[in-house]
Amino acid sequence: MSKSIFYHAGCSVCISAEHEIVKLIGKDNIEIVNIGENRSRIEEAELVGVKSVPALLTPTNNVLHLNFGASMADVKG
């Protein structure tokens, strides 16, 4: 994996974190995944270790959990 993946659920905390992460990393170096809208990616996020969103999966497969917005259980409903 050469890009980071930023998982979020579309809440205001997540959107704010998305803007900051894009400024830091650069738009070309990150894939943004809104699992609130693209629910098919929830299982993928959980498999890589995402426990809450917003979270950043680095190119070295480390998950960085940022500003607690919502647990995966909350996102799954």
Secondary structure as GFF3:
##gff-version 3
##sequence-region A 1 77
A	DSSP	beta_strand	4	8	.	.	.	ID=ss1
A	DSSP	alpha_helix	12	25	.	.	.	ID=ss2
A	DSSP	three_ten_helix	27	29	.	.	.	ID=ss3
A	DSSP	beta_strand	30	34	.	.	.	ID=ss4
A	DSSP	three_ten_helix	39	41	.	.	.	ID=ss5
A	DSSP	alpha_helix	42	48	.	.	.	ID=ss6
A	DSSP	beta_strand	52	57	.	.	.	ID=ss7
A	DSSP	beta_strand	63	71	.	.	.	ID=ss8
A	DSSP	alpha_helix	72	76	.	.	.	ID=ss9
###
